[in-house]
C-alpha cells in the first residue's frame, strides 16, 4: 500500500471510530488533483521559504503536483480570505505565520478562526531582542539604560499588528520596562535604523539576523526561551529573568473550515511525514529553526492559536 493510501486509510479509520459527521464523505481519491499553496507573505521571506521547502516533499508524499502563490497583500489577509472561500476539499492550503492571529487580534484580519481549520503547526521560531552591540554589549546594559530612561528607549518593528510588535508588548508587559514602539514598512528599514543608531533595538527571529551577527553589526541579547540556545550559550533568556515569555513566530497550514475531518486528518498525517523526514529536519537545523519543537497537530494548534489570540487582544487593549 502506498504512503498516500495509508494516510487516507488511517484517517478514515479514525473518523469511523469517532463517529464524525464527515464519515459519509468519500475521500478515497484525495487528492483528486493538484494542490494549491497560498502563501500569506511575499517571496523570499521565512513563510515563503517554508512553503517552498515543504512543496516537493508533500508532492512526493501525496503523489500530486503543487502550485505556490504568494499573496502578501494586507499582511496576508487575502490568502486567508481565499482559503476560507475556496472549495472545502483540502486542495487549497493557506501557509501562514503568527501574523494571522496577531492581525486578527488587532481587528485587521476579516477572516476569523471559525472560517479556517488549522491543519498543523510546523515551525516555532525563537524570538529575540536585537541591538547594536557597540551600543548595548549585553542585556544587562540595555535593561539598566531602559530603567534609567523611562519612555526614551525606542524599539522598531514591521507594522502595528506584527509578531514583533506582539513580542514588544509581551516583553514590556512582563518586564515592566517603559519603552516606545515605532512601526516601519519593512524589516530591512528596521534593521537599518538599529545599525544607524536611530533606534535602540528590534524584536525578530534569530534565523533572520545570522549574517548581521557574523559581521558584528547586530546581536541578539535576549532570547524568548526557557533554556539558553546550544549554539548561543552566552545569550540570557526571558525565563531566567523571571518572565514566563517564550512565544516566537509560528508557521503553519490552514484549510477551509468546512473541510471534512477525514481530509484534514490525511493532510495532517502527510505533513507529519514531511516534518519527521531527515530532509526537513536538516532544513530546520540549517536555518536555525531546530531550537524549539515546531510540530503541533490540528487540535493542539487550534488551542495554541486561541490562547495567543486572547493574549494579544489583551495586550493591544492595554496600549
C-alpha positions as CSV (number, residue, x, y, z in Angstrom):
1,X,0.0,0.0,0.0
2,X,1.3,3.5,-0.9
3,X,2.0,6.2,1.7
4,X,-0.9,8.1,0.2
5,X,-3.2,5.2,0.6
6,X,-2.0,4.5,4.2
7,X,-2.6,8.1,5.2
8,X,-6.2,8.1,3.9
9,X,-6.9,4.6,5.4
10,X,-5.6,5.7,8.8
11,X,-7.6,9.0,8.7
12,X,-10.7,7.2,7.6
13,X,-10.4,4.6,10.3
14,X,-10.1,7.3,13.0
15,X,-13.1,9.1,11.7
16,X,-15.2,5.9,11.8
17,X,-14.2,5.3,15.4
18,X,-15.1,8.9,16.4
19,X,-18.4,8.8,14.6
20,X,-17.6,12.1,12.8
21,X,-20.3,13.7,10.6
22,X,-17.6,13.7,7.9
23,X,-17.6,9.9,7.7
24,X,-20.1,10.0,4.8
25,X,-17.6,11.9,2.6
26,X,-15.8,9.8,0.0
27,X,-12.1,10.8,0.3
28,X,-10.6,7.7,-1.1
29,X,-9.3,9.6,-4.1
30,X,-7.8,12.5,-2.2
31,X,-6.1,14.4,-3.6
32,X,-8.2,14.3,-6.7
33,X,-5.9,16.8,-8.5
34,X,-3.1,19.3,-7.9
35,X,-2.9,21.2,-4.6
36,X,-2.5,25.0,-4.2
37,X,-0.4,26.7,-1.6
38,X,-1.5,30.2,-0.8
39,X,1.4,31.9,1.0
40,X,0.3,34.8,3.2
41,X,3.6,36.6,2.7
42,X,5.9,37.8,-0.1
43,X,8.6,35.9,-1.9
44,X,11.9,35.2,-0.2
45,X,10.7,35.5,3.4
46,X,10.5,32.9,6.1
47,X,7.0,31.8,5.4
48,X,7.6,31.6,1.6
49,X,10.8,29.6,2.2
50,X,8.9,27.3,4.5
51,X,6.1,26.7,1.9
52,X,8.6,26.1,-0.9
53,X,10.6,23.7,1.2
54,X,7.5,21.6,2.1
55,X,6.3,21.6,-1.6
56,X,8.4,18.9,-3.1
57,X,8.3,16.7,0.0
58,X,4.5,16.9,0.1
59,X,4.2,16.3,-3.6
60,X,6.2,13.1,-3.1
61,X,4.2,12.0,0.0
62,X,0.8,12.6,-1.6
63,X,1.8,11.8,-5.2
64,X,0.5,15.1,-6.6
65,X,1.6,18.4,-8.0
66,X,1.5,21.7,-6.1
67,X,1.4,25.3,-7.2
68,X,2.7,28.1,-4.8
69,X,1.0,31.5,-5.0
70,X,2.3,34.4,-2.9
71,X,-0.5,36.7,-1.6
72,X,1.3,39.3,0.8
73,X,-1.4,42.0,0.5
74,X,-2.9,43.3,3.8
75,X,-0.5,41.2,5.9
76,X,-1.6,38.1,4.2
77,X,-5.3,38.7,4.7
78,X,-6.1,38.0,1.1
79,X,-4.6,34.5,1.4
80,X,-6.8,33.8,4.4
81,X,-9.9,35.1,2.7
82,X,-9.3,33.0,-0.5
83,X,-8.8,29.9,1.6
84,X,-11.9,30.5,3.6
85,X,-13.9,31.0,0.3
86,X,-12.3,28.1,-1.5
87,X,-13.9,24.7,-2.1
88,X,-13.8,22.7,1.1
89,X,-11.9,19.8,-0.4
90,X,-8.4,20.2,1.0
91,X,-6.9,21.2,-2.3
92,X,-6.2,24.9,-1.2
93,X,-3.8,25.3,1.7
94,X,-3.0,28.5,3.5
95,X,0.6,28.8,4.6
96,X,0.7,31.5,7.3
97,X,2.8,32.9,10.2
98,X,1.7,34.3,13.5
99,X,0.6,37.4,11.6
100,X,-2.7,35.6,11.0
101,X,-3.6,35.7,14.7
102,X,-1.8,39.0,15.6
103,X,-3.7,40.8,12.8
104,X,-6.9,39.1,13.9
105,X,-6.4,40.3,17.5
106,X,-5.8,43.8,16.1
107,X,-9.0,43.8,14.1
108,X,-7.1,43.9,10.8
109,X,-8.0,40.5,9.5
110,X,-11.6,39.8,8.4
111,X,-11.0,36.0,8.4
112,X,-11.6,34.5,11.8
113,X,-10.5,31.2,13.3
114,X,-14.1,30.0,12.8
115,X,-13.5,30.2,9.0
116,X,-10.3,28.3,8.9
117,X,-9.2,24.9,10.2
118,X,-5.6,24.7,11.3
119,X,-4.1,21.5,9.9
120,X,-0.7,21.7,11.6
121,X,2.0,23.9,13.0
122,X,5.4,23.0,11.7
123,X,7.6,25.9,12.9
124,X,8.1,27.8,16.2
125,X,10.9,30.3,15.5
126,X,12.7,31.7,18.5
127,X,12.1,35.5,19.1
128,X,15.0,37.6,20.3
129,X,15.7,41.2,21.3
130,X,18.3,42.5,18.8
131,X,20.6,45.5,19.3
132,X,23.8,47.2,18.0
133,X,26.4,45.5,20.3
134,X,28.5,48.7,20.2
135,X,25.6,50.5,21.9
136,X,24.5,47.7,24.2
137,X,27.1,45.0,24.7
138,X,24.7,42.8,26.7
139,X,21.2,42.6,28.1
140,X,22.2,44.0,31.5
141,X,23.4,47.2,29.8
142,X,20.2,47.5,27.8
143,X,18.0,46.9,30.9
144,X,19.9,49.4,33.0
145,X,19.6,52.1,30.3
146,X,15.9,51.4,29.9
147,X,15.3,51.6,33.6
148,X,17.3,54.9,33.9
149,X,15.5,56.4,30.9
150,X,11.8,55.6,31.1
151,X,9.9,56.2,27.8
152,X,13.1,57.1,25.9
153,X,14.2,53.6,24.6
154,X,12.8,53.1,21.1
155,X,12.1,49.7,19.6
156,X,11.3,49.3,15.9
157,X,9.2,46.7,14.2
158,X,7.3,46.0,11.0
159,X,3.7,47.2,11.4
160,X,1.4,47.7,14.3
161,X,-0.1,44.2,14.3
162,X,3.1,42.2,13.6
163,X,4.6,39.3,15.6
164,X,7.5,41.6,16.5
165,X,5.1,44.2,18.0
166,X,3.4,41.5,19.9
167,X,6.8,40.5,21.2
168,X,7.4,44.1,22.2
169,X,4.1,44.3,24.0
170,X,4.6,41.0,25.7
171,X,8.1,41.9,26.8
172,X,7.1,45.4,28.1
173,X,4.2,43.8,30.0
174,X,6.4,41.1,31.6
175,X,9.4,43.3,32.4
176,X,7.6,46.5,33.3
177,X,10.1,48.5,31.2
178,X,8.7,51.7,29.8
179,X,9.6,51.8,26.1
180,X,8.3,53.1,22.8
181,X,7.5,51.2,19.6
182,X,7.8,52.7,16.1
183,X,6.4,50.7,13.2
184,X,8.2,50.6,9.8
185,X,7.0,49.4,6.4
186,X,9.6,46.6,6.1
187,X,12.1,44.7,8.2
188,X,15.1,46.0,6.3
189,X,14.2,49.5,7.4
190,X,14.1,48.4,11.0
191,X,17.5,46.8,10.8
192,X,19.0,49.8,9.1
193,X,17.8,52.1,11.8
194,X,19.1,49.9,14.5
195,X,22.5,49.8,12.9
196,X,22.3,53.5,12.2
197,X,21.7,54.3,15.8
198,X,18.3,55.9,15.3
199,X,16.5,53.3,17.4
200,X,17.7,51.1,20.3
201,X,16.6,47.7,19.1
202,X,14.2,45.4,17.4
203,X,12.5,42.1,18.0
204,X,13.0,39.3,15.5
205,X,13.7,35.7,14.9
206,X,17.3,34.6,15.4
207,X,17.3,33.0,12.0
208,X,16.8,36.4,10.4
209,X,19.9,38.1,11.8
210,X,22.6,35.4,11.4
211,X,24.5,37.4,8.7
212,X,24.5,40.5,10.9
213,X,25.8,38.5,13.8
214,X,28.7,37.3,11.7
215,X,29.6,40.8,10.7
216,X,29.1,42.2,14.2
217,X,26.6,44.8,13.1
218,X,23.7,43.5,15.3
219,X,23.5,40.9,18.1
220,X,20.6,39.2,20.0
221,X,21.0,40.0,23.7
222,X,17.8,38.2,25.0
223,X,16.1,35.0,23.9
224,X,12.4,34.2,24.4
225,X,13.1,30.7,25.7
226,X,13.2,28.5,28.8
227,X,16.8,27.5,28.3
228,X,19.8,29.0,26.6
229,X,20.3,28.0,22.9
230,X,23.0,25.5,22.4
231,X,24.7,27.5,19.6
232,X,24.4,30.8,21.6
233,X,25.0,29.8,25.2
234,X,26.1,33.4,26.2
235,X,22.7,34.9,25.5
236,X,20.3,35.0,28.5
237,X,16.7,34.0,28.3
238,X,13.4,35.6,29.4
239,X,12.6,32.7,31.7
240,X,15.9,33.0,33.6
241,X,15.0,36.7,34.2
242,X,11.7,35.6,35.8
243,X,9.4,36.2,32.8
244,X,7.1,33.5,31.5
245,X,7.6,34.6,28.0
246,X,8.5,32.1,25.3
247,X,6.4,32.9,22.2
248,X,8.1,33.2,18.8
249,X,6.9,33.4,15.3
250,X,4.9,30.3,14.4
251,X,4.2,29.0,10.9
252,X,1.5,26.5,10.0
253,X,-1.0,25.4,7.4
254,X,-4.8,26.0,7.3
255,X,-7.7,24.9,5.1
256,X,-11.4,26.0,4.7
257,X,-13.3,25.4,7.9
258,X,-15.8,23.1,6.2
259,X,-13.2,20.7,5.0
260,X,-14.2,17.1,6.0
261,X,-12.3,15.7,9.0
262,X,-11.0,12.8,7.0
263,X,-9.2,15.1,4.6
264,X,-7.9,17.3,7.5
265,X,-6.6,14.1,9.1
266,X,-5.0,12.9,5.9
267,X,-3.3,16.3,5.4
268,X,-2.1,16.4,9.0
269,X,-0.6,12.9,8.7
270,X,1.1,13.7,5.4
271,X,2.6,16.9,6.8
272,X,3.8,14.9,9.9
273,X,5.5,12.5,7.5
274,X,7.2,15.5,5.9
275,X,8.1,17.0,9.3
276,X,9.7,13.8,10.5
277,X,11.7,13.3,7.4
278,X,15.5,13.7,7.5
279,X,15.4,16.2,4.7
280,X,13.0,18.5,6.6
281,X,14.9,18.2,9.8
282,X,18.2,19.1,8.1
283,X,16.5,22.2,6.6
284,X,15.3,23.3,10.1
285,X,18.8,22.9,11.5
286,X,20.3,24.7,8.6
287,X,18.2,27.8,9.1
288,X,18.2,27.6,13.0
289,X,14.6,26.5,13.4
290,X,15.6,23.4,15.4
291,X,15.8,25.0,18.9
292,X,12.2,24.5,19.7
293,X,9.8,21.7,18.8
294,X,7.7,23.0,15.9
295,X,5.1,20.3,15.5
296,X,1.6,20.7,16.7
297,X,-1.3,18.7,15.3
298,X,-4.6,20.3,14.3
299,X,-6.3,20.2,17.7
300,X,-3.3,21.4,19.7
301,X,-2.5,24.1,17.2
302,X,-6.1,25.5,17.4
303,X,-5.8,25.6,21.2
304,X,-2.5,27.5,20.9
305,X,-3.9,30.0,18.4
306,X,-6.9,30.7,20.6
307,X,-4.6,31.2,23.6
308,X,-2.4,33.6,21.6
309,X,-5.4,35.5,20.3
310,X,-6.6,36.2,23.9
311,X,-3.2,37.2,25.0
312,X,-2.6,39.6,22.0
313,X,-6.1,41.1,22.3
314,X,-5.4,41.8,26.0
315,X,-2.1,43.4,25.3
316,X,-3.5,45.5,22.4
317,X,-6.4,46.7,24.6
318,X,-3.9,47.9,27.2
319,X,-1.8,50.0,24.8
